[in-house]
Every structure is written in C-alpha cells, then in structure tokens.
C-alpha cells in the first residue's frame, strides 16, 4: 500500500523575480514576465521578446545558474520547515535540466586555450550546486540528475514519488533549472518555428486560441519538497505516468494515442476517474502541434466539465523549468484561492478557461510534453 505523497515546500526564481511570491504576484497580475531585450531580434542589432532571470542571489554560490538553483532549493526547504516538515535521515535530491547553464559554458568556449580558474571550472559542473546543497543541509539520501526535455519537472516529481514509495528516501527535494536564453539558443528555436521574439507574448502565445504562433523563451529555477510525513502541505501528488511517442526528434505524432495513454495511465495510477478532474493544466506552448495533441487529450479523456488552461503566455517557456513552474502554480493557486489562467485574447477552444477564477473542487492533471517525444502526466489533489 503506497503512502500519501505531499508537496510541502515551494521555492522559485523566475523572470518575475527571486522568490515564489514574485512568481505568484506576476501570475496574479496577468502581465507576462518577458521584456523587449536588446540583441534578441532577427539580427543582433534588433531587440526581441525574451524572459531572463535577473541578477541576484548569493555571490559565493558561483554562477547565476548555481545562485538561482540554490536560492530556489533553500526557499523550498525553508518553506517546508515552516509547514511542519522535519527532514528525515535520508533526504534525496533530484535535479533536472536540459542545457541549463549555457551562459557559463559559452564563457568556457570563448576562452579557447586559456584556462579557467579551477574554482570557476568546477563550479560550472552540474554536480557542484547539488553537492553544495547536500553539504549545506547535511542530506545523505540518493541524488541524481534527470532530463526529459520540457517534461523534466513532471518526470522528476514522479521519480521522487517512486523513491518514497519504494522506501529509498524519507523525503525528496526536486529542483529544475534552466538558464539557457542566450541569443544563439533563442535564435535557433525561432528558426525551428516554435519560439517567437518579434511580437509581445500575448500576441505570440495563445494556447488553444486562434492566431497562436508559438512561445516566448524564458528562464526559471523552481524547487519543491516531497514527503510522506504529515505536514501543512500544498497538494497531494496522487500519481502519474510517462510515455514516449517514438515518432520524431521534434514534431509530435499526429496520432495522439501514446499521449492519451500517458493521461489515462496517470489516472489509473492515481486511482482517479476522468470525472474527478476539474482542470487540465496543459503544457500549452502555443504551437500548433501542442494545441492539436492536448485538445485531443482533453476531448478523448475528460468530460465536458473539465476545463483547460496554460500559464505559458505569462511565464514563457523555460524548457526544463516549465513543468515544475506549472506544478508549483497549481499548489499556489489552491492556497491563494485563485487559478491564474490568462485571459483569452482570441476565439478559442470552448473548454478554455475564460481568465482567472476561484478554484472549484476536483483534481488537476498536469500534462508535459518534451521535444523528442517525452510525454508525462501528473495528478494533483489540492485541499
């Protein structure tokens, strides 16, 4: 018999600012976090829309990537402590990313044959901030890095739940980080036809609405604490599932059978019925392929009362940071008594939420789709 797995701590560093309160205030405002930034237009001399994490954090932590990762994790741990959580003997850490620290790697490339200072070089290894975190808090449970592209956050929390259910850890801190919004990265995503920099976010990213073109590129570092102890938790992670389309390195399979299976398997794993689900918190990138697949999921699996929404018009798309940002948002929405669904700006799917509203009873299913075919779904129960 599996024990109840709860999310009891949240930390966040996003383009809205440092701290989960900045994230929440930004979402509640309904104003996107992206800025018109020099150098991110079609050519280097033109500006474009992108959402960067601002400078901040503790200088001793190293690069901005390390500072953001550690700040989010520390905030989540402190938040969990304030909610009655006491770390067990075996606290595990799962870190998730794709190309999460491109700024530092770009510097290494620019140096050519010139050597970095040893401390700076060691600091850019993805293991270093996790080693710092484990040492700082005296955590000795299992630790690993994981990537499922844009589904990384969902894959990571499901892995954490498996650790807890298997008694491999007493508690797990999950942190996903992505600071990859460099000009070369953003420009290539624009070239692929999915990222949009030439118009403001609400014009570009219209998930499940007419006229949508794609997403605004963003950055984020988000952390959550999962436990099976009794705490003043935000939400219960009921269960979930993962599949892989095995179709194409970038394009989604026109036949959404495998994606639908991820959701139906997640409900089965969570011992939930489709009629129990009030909201589908979508991956919702605003691309045509994502629109097609998630609309098919909604219509094939859920009854008419289930509504769909995506926060990417506001937060942008932070690759490996996106899913955990959205899971954290579901948790905060329940606590703050507001689902921060963006107000539609064009005609859209009849079951698209019509802007922010007070949450109604029922489960939330969070879908995540990663480039290359990763599909994940998690089932969340909020109080």
Buried (B, 14 or more C-beta within 10 A) or exposed (E): EBEBBBBBBBBBBBBBBBBBEBBBEBBBEBBBBBBEBEBBBEEEEEBBBBBBBBEBBEEEBBBBBBBBBBBBBBBBBEBBBEBEBEBBEBBBBBBBBBBBBBBBBBEBEEEEEEEBEEEBBEBBEBEBBBEBBBEEBEBEBBBEBBBBBBBBBBBBBBBBBBBBBEEBBBBBBBBBBBBBBBBEBBBEBBEEEBBBBBEBBBBBBBBBBEEBBBBBBBBBBBBBBBBBBEBEBBBBBBBBBBBBBEBEEEEBBEEBEBBBBBBBBBBEBBEBEBEBBBBBBBBBBBBBBBBEBBBBBBBBBBEEEBBBBBBBBBBBBBBBBBBBBBBBBBBBBBBEEBBBBBEBBEEBBEBBBEEBBEBEEBBBBBBBBBBBBBBBBBBBBBE
